[in-house]
C-alpha cells in the first residue's frame, strides 16, 4: 500500500510490528553537532543517494530524543545515510531509538563502517582530553592502542603548514602527520621547506627526510655526570636518570610514599617530560610531552638534554 505522505505527522514515529525500526520524518531529525564525522566526500555521498533512491535505506539510523526540542530527534549514527536520503528526496528514514549512545559509541560505529579521517579523530580526542579523559582512557574505551590515540593528536592545534598539507591531500595518514610534527619540532625550517616542495608525503619519504636531518651524536658518556647531560640513545635514559638521583641511586619519593618517577629534559629550549610508557617507532627515538601542555612528540633521543628526575 502506498504511503500517504500528506497524512504523515512529521513529529510522530511510525512503527510496524515489534522489533522493526521506526519510520521517522527526515526533517524531524537533527545531526548531533558533536558527532565525530566531519568530512563527507560529495561523490561518495551522491553514489549512496542514487542507491537509496533505487532501493531505499537498508540499514536503519540510530537516534535519541532531542534533549532540547520535544517531538524531535538527535542522530546518534548514520549521518551519511541521512544526508544521502535528503539528496535522494526521501521524506522518511528507518531508525532505531538508542538513548544510551554516547560520543565514544559514535566513534566506534564510524570506525567499524568507514574509518574516521585524522582531523575527525583529532577533534574527538581533543574534546575528550578537555573533558578530563586521559589518552589511556580514550584508547581503552575505543578499544584501540595508545599509539593509535597518540597519532590522532597530530592535528590538535596543528600549525598551518601541517593543516595545509592535510587539506590539500598531500598527507592524510595520522602516523605520517604525527611524525612530521615531531620532526618539525627538531628541524622547523628544513621540514617546512621540504613539505612545500613535496607533492605526495609518504612514510618512506618522511623516513628518508629524517635520515638526512638527524645526525648521530658523537659526545662520549662522561664518567662524572653533571647536573645537565646530553642523551645519546634511548637506552641511556634510565642509566643517566639513576645517576641524577645521586650516588646512592635512591629514587626520589613523593609525599605519599610512592616512587612514580618522571624524567624532565630540554628540547630546543622547551622543558619536556619523557614518556616512558610510550613505545617509540624506532630505536634511538623517544616520545616526549611538553611540561607546559600540548601533544606528545616523537623525537630523536639525541635531541634531548636530561635535566632532572622528579616524583609524581
Secondary structure by P-SEA (a helix, b strand, c coil): cccccccccccbbbbccccccccccccccccccccccccccaaaaaaaaaaaacccccbbbbbccccccccbbbbcccaaaaaaaaaacccbbbbbbbccccaaaaaaaaaacccccaaaaaaaaaaaaaacccaaaaaaaacccaaaaaaaaccccccaaaaaaaaacccccaaaaaaaaaaaaaccaaaaaaaaacccccaaaaaaaaaacbbbbccccccccccbbbbccccaaaaaaaaaaccccccccccccccbbbbbbbcccbbbbbccccccccccbbbbbccccccbbbbbcccccccccccc
